[in-house]
Amino acid sequence: MSKKAIFVLIIVLILIVSPILAQPNSNGDIEILLEKVNRLENIIEGTIDLTTFRLNIIMILAGFIATAAGLGLAIYGYFNINRADKIVEEKIENKLLEYKTELSGEFVKTQEAVQKMIAGYQCQSQNDIDNAILLYKKAVEILPTVYNGYTSLGYAYLQKKDIAQALLAFNEAKKIFPDRIESYNDLARVHAILGNKEECIENIERMAQMDKGSKSFLVDDQQITNVIDIDTINNIYDKS
């Protein structure tokens, strides 16, 4: 049999198989397919080797199945990639919304805390120390990291001669801002007022480690030099 005839038979087989593979709704479709293939075999029986023909059928069917499977996976992947993109976009939008809400809340708290601090400064400048303390306390309750919150509270207590409360406030300032040299300077001064020489020296040593130029803060501070002499301060800075 010529190659042209074999090609025609394969085309006929494709026309038979394609509609059923495209919409395989039931077992009946498969039976119809087999019946049509048998009829085709009867037509060509005696013309070409049936074994060769059946192998060609198997190869064609395998090719169709592989193609259909590949298309199915491609479509599945396409829709899943699109869905994944949408999920990522939704998550980004949700995170941005959360971030905006958080920033808005922080901005409001900062504004409230700063307003309390300004009002506290005004009261303290008018020697209304009790109200200044109340305002500073409200400020750090709203936002513990508000600028100079605990430091101003500590100095208000110092002005009121409540040294114990001043010490607590300065310690809080140090916890929140451990890298600020002013926190250790304030603590050195309070410990000097309380007569705590060792604690005063510890804070001076920390100041010397952070910045050798901070010695000028101490030598001009009479409350500190009344307890720690200038020679001791110079020795601490020379050793650091």
Summary of the structure (lengths in Angstrom):
residues: 240
radius of gyration: 43.8
end to end distance: 103.8
largest distance: 124.8
contacts: 660
relative contact order: 0.05
helix: 85%
strand: 1%
